[in-house]
């Protein structure tokens, strides 16, 4: 699949669309950034919510109008790599990823599930066990599947076992959420697993001949048959991934590289269109040469 470079479109300014639930979708031309970097002449769309759960609901409502299945994932940043390995499953199931905090389902998530006509919920990672009976009380006919292990390696193995005929894998560091974010959307779009390495950088998971190691040798040791993509930091690793893998640039998602929740949400949406997720600094600037002119950029932000 080659890179599609759409013709440049005129910038749209001053447009705002209400999304409800205290969320807004704004559209504005991105400014030049300091330090020699500049954003291309593209439309930036900002999705923002009053919290992470609200942002997840906002993105789901923007990208989907209905869904038979949803992925329910923990909101805590410590568990995000468990969720990121589930992005390929979300892609396979055509399911939005929604966030859970505590032992009760947030009313905004509950409302979305009712609006979308959800019939199945897949719970991934360190979601509180009390969520299951709460879901059963709210949705008596809901099919509930739990993919949870004693640690992230077991959780990843259970998630990956649900993928239908995976074509290969991306192996990422045990705690390397930014590296996993760089490949999650492409992996989901093309049927690849995401597998975390062991805490010591070794790899004890199932081995595949197709795919890549993402990140430096301090995070993941060499694995026979897999090429390594990495840079000196998360941003350089992200650029190495983007320059190597064939994406469609009709949509591009940008996220603050220091905000892993936003990166997770972007990946779950980007896989639908084989779109890259570009990590930026807090200014949101993308250096020249990364994006083709005319790309539509969705800047996903949470606060």
Secondary structure in CASP SS format (residue, H / E / C, confidence):
PFRMAT SS
TARGET T0000
AUTHOR 0000-0000-0000
METHOD secondary structure of the structure
MODEL  1
X C 1.00
X C 1.00
X C 1.00
X E 1.00
X C 1.00
X C 1.00
X C 1.00
X C 1.00
X C 1.00
X C 1.00
X C 1.00
X C 1.00
X C 1.00
X C 1.00
X E 1.00
X E 1.00
X E 1.00
X E 1.00
X E 1.00
X E 1.00
X C 1.00
X C 1.00
X E 1.00
X E 1.00
X E 1.00
X E 1.00
X E 1.00
X E 1.00
X E 1.00
X C 1.00
X C 1.00
X E 1.00
X C 1.00
X C 1.00
X C 1.00
X C 1.00
X C 1.00
X E 1.00
X C 1.00
X C 1.00
X C 1.00
X C 1.00
X E 1.00
X E 1.00
X E 1.00
X E 1.00
X E 1.00
X E 1.00
X C 1.00
X C 1.00
X C 1.00
X H 1.00
X H 1.00
X H 1.00
X H 1.00
X H 1.00
X H 1.00
X H 1.00
X H 1.00
X H 1.00
X H 1.00
X H 1.00
X H 1.00
X C 1.00
X C 1.00
X C 1.00
X C 1.00
X C 1.00
X E 1.00
X E 1.00
X E 1.00
X E 1.00
X E 1.00
X E 1.00
X C 1.00
X C 1.00
X H 1.00
X H 1.00
X H 1.00
X H 1.00
X H 1.00
X H 1.00
X H 1.00
X H 1.00
X C 1.00
X C 1.00
X H 1.00
X H 1.00
X H 1.00
X H 1.00
X H 1.00
X H 1.00
X H 1.00
X C 1.00
X C 1.00
X E 1.00
X E 1.00
X E 1.00
X E 1.00
X E 1.00
X C 1.00
X C 1.00
X C 1.00
X C 1.00
X C 1.00
X C 1.00
X H 1.00
X H 1.00
X H 1.00
X H 1.00
X H 1.00
X H 1.00
X H 1.00
X H 1.00
X H 1.00
X H 1.00
X C 1.00
X C 1.00
X C 1.00
X E 1.00
X E 1.00
X E 1.00
X E 1.00
X E 1.00
X C 1.00
X C 1.00
X C 1.00
X C 1.00
X C 1.00
X H 1.00
X H 1.00
X H 1.00
X H 1.00
X H 1.00
X H 1.00
X H 1.00
X H 1.00
X H 1.00
X C 1.00
X C 1.00
X C 1.00
X C 1.00
X E 1.00
X E 1.00
X E 1.00
X E 1.00
X E 1.00
X C 1.00
X C 1.00
X C 1.00
X C 1.00
X H 1.00
X H 1.00
X H 1.00
X H 1.00
X H 1.00
X H 1.00
X H 1.00
X H 1.00
X H 1.00
X C 1.00
X C 1.00
X C 1.00
X C 1.00
X C 1.00
X C 1.00
X C 1.00
X E 1.00
X E 1.00
X E 1.00
X E 1.00
X E 1.00
X C 1.00
X C 1.00
X C 1.00
X C 1.00
X H 1.00
X H 1.00
X H 1.00
X H 1.00
X H 1.00
X H 1.00
X H 1.00
X H 1.00
X H 1.00
X H 1.00
X H 1.00
X H 1.00
X H 1.00
X H 1.00
X C 1.00
X E 1.00
X E 1.00
X E 1.00
X E 1.00
X E 1.00
X C 1.00
X C 1.00
X C 1.00
X C 1.00
X C 1.00
X C 1.00
X C 1.00
X C 1.00
X C 1.00
X C 1.00
X C 1.00
X C 1.00
X C 1.00
X C 1.00
X E 1.00
X E 1.00
X E 1.00
X E 1.00
X C 1.00
X C 1.00
X C 1.00
X C 1.00
X C 1.00
X C 1.00
X C 1.00
X C 1.00
X C 1.00
X C 1.00
X C 1.00
X C 1.00
X E 1.00
X E 1.00
X E 1.00
X C 1.00
X C 1.00
X C 1.00
X C 1.00
X H 1.00
X H 1.00
X H 1.00
X H 1.00
X H 1.00
X H 1.00
X H 1.00
X H 1.00
X H 1.00
X H 1.00
X H 1.00
X C 1.00
X C 1.00
X C 1.00
X E 1.00
X C 1.00
X C 1.00
X E 1.00
X E 1.00
X E 1.00
X E 1.00
X E 1.00
X E 1.00
X C 1.00
X C 1.00
X C 1.00
X H 1.00
X H 1.00
X H 1.00
X H 1.00
X H 1.00
X H 1.00
X H 1.00
X H 1.00
X H 1.00
X H 1.00
X H 1.00
X H 1.00
X H 1.00
X H 1.00
X C 1.00
X C 1.00
X C 1.00
X E 1.00
X E 1.00
X E 1.00
X E 1.00
X C 1.00
X C 1.00
X C 1.00
X C 1.00
X C 1.00
X C 1.00
X C 1.00
X C 1.00
X C 1.00
X C 1.00
X C 1.00
X C 1.00
X C 1.00
X C 1.00
X C 1.00
X E 1.00
X E 1.00
X E 1.00
X E 1.00
X E 1.00
X C 1.00
X C 1.00
X C 1.00
END
